[in-house]
Amino acid sequence: IKSIAIIKRSAAIVHAKDKLIEGKISKAIIKASDEVIKGKLDENFPLKVWQTGSGTQTNMNVNEVIANRAIEILGGKRGTKKPVHPNDHVNKSQSTNDVFPTAMHIAIAIETKNKLLPSLKLLDQELKKKTSKFRNIIKVGRTHLQDATPLSLGQEFSGYQSQIEDSKPKLSLVSSSKSWIQSVGLILVVLISLGFFSRMLLSAMIVQRQSKIDNLIN
């Protein structure tokens, strides 16, 4: 949900810069998106994770929440779709087929940096301690369920620790690749409604906003 809100926020910035929506509407969408990102509107997302393949209902749920909150910010009445429309403004130039996988990439990148890598660092440290602690405990090795050359329990734990240590730079590389959003499909959708210059600007601006995701979340 928060990742989708990041996309809506980025799109609103681009559309305002390209004069495709009014500045006041863009600012209201950005402010409403920030509230979603901070978790202030979590109670407005009741939908289950089980849904159609494209994730349309989740995308539209986010559109509706941001639009209605933006309407409130501008002094309007929720449910009127005026002056902010969930599809014409919040979801402008977007398709669920691109929004949903893009949101998945953003979520993976953020969770990898904020949770997975710190947890692996802690696990790596603990396994190093066990490697040293168990270095004098001798056990029978096992190969294909058969007894094999004896080794220390510390040596066995060093294997676990080595796997974790080797995985960290690989995960960092994967996380970095996930920072590039799937804007190609989005550009194909925008092609229908925008000119060449607008399409190129939209692509460039969304990628530029993507590089600032960590600062936005943290």
Solvent accessible surface area in square Angstrom, and as a share of the most:
residue,aa,sasa,rsa
1,I,77,0.39
2,K,94,0.40
3,S,10,0.06
4,I,5,0.02
5,A,0,0.00
6,I,6,0.03
7,I,10,0.05
8,K,1,0.00
9,R,36,0.13
10,S,7,0.04
11,A,2,0.02
12,A,2,0.02
13,I,25,0.12
14,V,1,0.01
15,H,1,0.00
16,A,31,0.24
17,K,123,0.52
18,D,26,0.13
19,K,179,0.76
20,L,57,0.28
21,I,16,0.08
22,E,102,0.46
23,G,40,0.38
24,K,113,0.48
25,I,7,0.04
26,S,3,0.02
27,K,145,0.62
28,A,2,0.02
29,I,1,0.00
30,I,36,0.18
31,K,108,0.46
32,A,0,0.00
33,S,0,0.00
34,D,32,0.17
35,E,23,0.10
36,V,0,0.00
37,I,12,0.06
38,K,141,0.60
39,G,22,0.22
40,K,127,0.54
41,L,22,0.11
42,D,81,0.42
43,E,135,0.61
44,N,52,0.27
45,F,33,0.14
46,P,102,0.64
47,L,82,0.41
48,K,139,0.59
49,V,119,0.68
50,W,206,0.72
51,Q,55,0.24
52,T,94,0.55
53,G,85,0.82
54,S,40,0.25
55,G,1,0.01
56,T,61,0.36
57,Q,68,0.30
58,T,16,0.09
59,N,1,0.00
60,M,60,0.27
61,N,21,0.11
62,V,0,0.00
63,N,0,0.00
64,E,62,0.28
65,V,18,0.10
66,I,0,0.00
67,A,1,0.01
68,N,32,0.17
69,R,65,0.24
70,A,0,0.00
71,I,1,0.01
72,E,67,0.30
73,I,52,0.26
74,L,60,0.30
75,G,70,0.67
76,G,32,0.31
77,K,156,0.66
78,R,147,0.54
79,G,58,0.56
80,T,60,0.35
81,K,94,0.40
82,K,150,0.63
83,P,52,0.33
84,V,0,0.00
85,H,50,0.22
86,P,4,0.02
87,N,71,0.36
88,D,83,0.43
89,H,40,0.18
90,V,3,0.01
91,N,17,0.09
92,K,52,0.22
93,S,17,0.11
94,Q,15,0.06
95,S,24,0.16
96,T,16,0.10
97,N,105,0.54
98,D,16,0.08
99,V,3,0.02
100,F,55,0.23
101,P,31,0.20
102,T,7,0.04
103,A,9,0.07
104,M,102,0.46
105,H,36,0.16
106,I,2,0.01
107,A,40,0.31
108,I,75,0.38
109,A,12,0.09
110,I,14,0.07
111,E,77,0.35
112,T,11,0.07
113,K,93,0.39
114,N,59,0.30
115,K,128,0.54
116,L,74,0.37
117,L,39,0.19
118,P,65,0.41
119,S,66,0.43
120,L,21,0.11
121,K,118,0.50
122,L,107,0.53
123,L,79,0.39
124,D,6,0.03
125,Q,81,0.36
126,E,69,0.31
127,L,21,0.11
128,K,98,0.42
129,K,125,0.53
130,K,71,0.30
131,T,35,0.20
132,S,58,0.37
133,K,140,0.59
134,F,36,0.15
135,R,147,0.54
136,N,123,0.63
137,I,83,0.42
138,I,119,0.60
139,K,65,0.27
140,V,78,0.45
141,G,5,0.05
142,R,147,0.54
143,T,73,0.42
144,H,168,0.75
145,L,150,0.75
146,Q,122,0.54
147,D,105,0.54
148,A,37,0.28
149,T,110,0.64
150,P,83,0.52
151,L,51,0.25
152,S,9,0.06
153,L,40,0.20
154,G,2,0.02
155,Q,108,0.48
156,E,47,0.21
157,F,45,0.19
158,S,40,0.26
159,G,35,0.33
160,Y,95,0.36
161,Q,19,0.09
162,S,48,0.31
163,Q,125,0.56
164,I,32,0.16
165,E,80,0.36
166,D,79,0.41
167,S,32,0.21
168,K,48,0.20
169,P,86,0.54
170,K,132,0.56
171,L,49,0.24
172,S,51,0.33
173,L,132,0.66
174,V,74,0.42
175,S,15,0.10
176,S,64,0.42
177,S,64,0.41
178,K,52,0.22
179,S,42,0.27
180,W,167,0.59
181,I,19,0.09
182,Q,72,0.32
183,S,14,0.09
184,V,118,0.68
185,G,22,0.21
186,L,11,0.06
187,I,29,0.15
188,L,115,0.57
189,V,47,0.27
190,V,0,0.00
191,L,93,0.46
192,I,153,0.78
193,S,79,0.51
194,L,23,0.11
195,G,46,0.44
196,F,136,0.57
197,F,144,0.60
198,S,18,0.12
199,R,39,0.14
200,M,100,0.45
201,L,44,0.22
202,L,3,0.01
203,S,26,0.17
204,A,61,0.47
205,M,25,0.11
206,I,7,0.04
207,V,42,0.24
208,Q,89,0.40
209,R,45,0.16
210,Q,17,0.08
211,S,90,0.58
212,K,87,0.37
213,I,7,0.04
214,D,54,0.28
215,N,125,0.64
216,L,50,0.25
217,I,51,0.26
218,N,117,0.60
